[in-house]
Amino acid sequence: MKFWIWHWGPAGIVMLLIFIASATPGSDLPGFGAWDLIAKKGGHMCGYALLASAFFHALDKKGTSARFRFFVAAGLACLYAATDEFHQSFTPGRSPSLQDVGIDALGAFIGLTVWTWIGKMRRNQHPTVNSDS
């Protein structure tokens, strides 16, 4: 149980937060004036960057390549984005948007790229000790 919570818990939390945000009626959404479009689409990107990174973390098992995890995590995030847009179609004042799925997918790929870049930087700072030396 601890394994599941440690690996899949963050993804579950992010999915729940996205679900709650999508269930918010359009009339209850905050307005950001001239920055409204940037704030809302940026929120989409950040949410899906976090979700894809959480999926990447969840898929971390010994023997699983980072490339495989990257593409599976991206695929899961894109699938969730599509189902989330469908969910929005049942929320008053909200409508599904293929454009939002694209923005979510872009956020997922950006998040995964940053996540893997940080991982490479950390590995380069703490290289494993070579036992042959």
Buried (B, 14 or more C-beta within 10 A) or exposed (E): EEEEEEBBBBBEEBBEEBEEBBBBEEEEEEEEEEEEEEEBBBBBBEBBBBBBBBBBBBBEEEEEEBEEBBEBBBBBBBEBBBBBBEBBEEBEEBEBBEEBBEBBBBBBBBBBBEBBEEEEEEEEEEEEEEEEE
